[in-house]
Amino acid sequence: MKNTPAPDRATVREWTGLAVIALPCMLYSMDLTVLNLAIPSISEDLKPTASQLLWIVDIYGFFVAGLLVTMGTLGDRIGRRRLLLIGAGAFGIASVLAAFSTSANMLIATRALLGVAGATLAPSTLSLIRNMFLDPGQRTVAIGVWISSYSAGAVIGPVLGGVLLQFFPWGSVFLIGVPVMVLLLVLGPLLLPEYRDPDAARLDLASVALSLGAVLPVIYGVKQIAEHGMHAMPVLSIVLGLVLGALFVRRQKRLADPMIDLRLFRLPAFGVSLGSYMLACFVMFGIFLYNAQYLQLVLGLSPLHAGLWSMPGAGAFIVGSMVVPALVRRMRPAFVMGGGLAVAALGFGMLAVLPAQDGLAWMVSSAVISSLGLAPVFTLATDLVVGSAPPERAGVASAISETSSEFGGALGIAILGSIGAAIYRNTMADAVPMGLAGPAEVEAARSTLGGAVVLAGQLGGSAGAELLDAGREALLHGLRLTAGICAAVLLFVGGLVAVRLRGAAVALETPGAAALPER
């Protein structure tokens, strides 16, 4: 029997480099959370229209999602460290421009630049981890730290953003990123090695255009349906994206050196892990819509207190990510992921029976259990996706992984949000009779709990109390049913993972990953 030499183990330099890599990841997560806190101040200062405000919030995510695959492929070709440092410099400059924007259109443009720069961060950092940590056990730990940095940013962002907005103008939330990126530019060349595919061909610009044309319209359409319901324009946008996606796939099959090597999807560890990651994001982001409304509109907590009560769930996610290496030393990755999905299903099952009154402890406990279950899935799915790809394809594999999470989150918000909205409207159809107020106020109360809260405050007395109770009960009905759907999805995916990934441990035991199938 031929002995395979043990892979080189990471040294202090690699672990220190991992800390540097975690900085932009934490910042990326913080940037998503602090903007929501600054929206009232931005609205007061720049006076954007409703459409402009929507683009200020969404355009960053659109460009990140649309450019992830392009940036991952570009990193494989020009060097992952080089791309990361270019992105860091661009992110810092765009942050300053965003902070001192003098109009809504200028802020939209600078947020788009931030999205372009932000798209370099995830694929560059994750693919660097793939090359820095050749030992499978150490790589799992490193990816756990990488995943945890995003959760840490989600915890720190609201608190730090709230403090800054208390004492400084809204632009201060964008300046958070400047010192972080300067530190990355200084330490990156010293601690991060350079990796690139030595045999990579030139970037195919037609593939870049088709990938953007496929991803952006689909993300846009899904988000529009989530926010405004089913209309012709977002549906046509999704159809256009799917057609361009089909043309993109067709082109990749014909190129000698494709932008995405479609043979990756024929590797069981790659395809199943990717699907599990996307569905985990689907349920996690889909339920976020309800959690915030329950805490603030049903329990009556302030935004600050609601944010603080979300911290235990984020902390549990960090803990869950860090215990994965110990678990996979004793169990196969398939069983760790399947068990994690079952634990997460238990957490969502608790939401399916959430009490109407005094449910704060119940919801926080549900969030902690769900996070403990989903964290191993995020960590191991990412590890299996990146680890199963050849090292020279690590950049594009990382990008595909992050694109799947963007799609999963957007679909979760759209589909689960639409289910909850339909349940709410159906329940409230007869609870808000015409004549209580103007048509606009009545329609708002029938559409969202926030609208019902406003109308109840205007009515006052027993009529207002009855309307508020009906709205809260309608939201709870939607939350419970949606959580039950999530629990069922998680149990199904958990069983599928446990069966389909039983051989994944073999792929993780060697540094070279599985060979790609023949074309």
Secondary structure, DSSP 8 states (H G I E B T S, - for coil): -----------HHHHHHHHHHHHHHHHHHHHHHHHHHHHHHHHHHH---HHHHHHHHHHHHHHHHHHHHHHHHHHHHH-HHHHHHHHHHHHHHHHHHHHT--SHHHHHHHHHHHHHHHTTHHHHHHHHHHHH--SHHHHHHHHHHHHHHHHHHHHHHHHHHHHHHHHS-TTHHHHTHHHHHHHHHHHHHHH------TT-----HHHHHHHHHHHHHHHHHHHHHHHH-S-HHHHHHHHHHHHHHHHHHHHHHH-SS-SS-GGGGGSHHHHHHHHHHHHHHHHHHHHHHHHHHIIIIIS---HHHHHHHTHHHHHHHHHHHHTHHHHHTTS-HHHHHHHHHHHHHHHHHHHTT--SSS-HHHHHHHHHHHHHHHHHHHHHHHHHHHHHS-GGGHHHHHHHHHHHHHHHHHHHHHHHHHHHHHHHHHHHTTTS-TTSS-HHHHHHHHH-HHHHHHHHHHH-HHHHHHHHHHHHHHHHHHHHHHHHHHHHHHHHHHHHHHHHTTTHHHHHTSTT-------
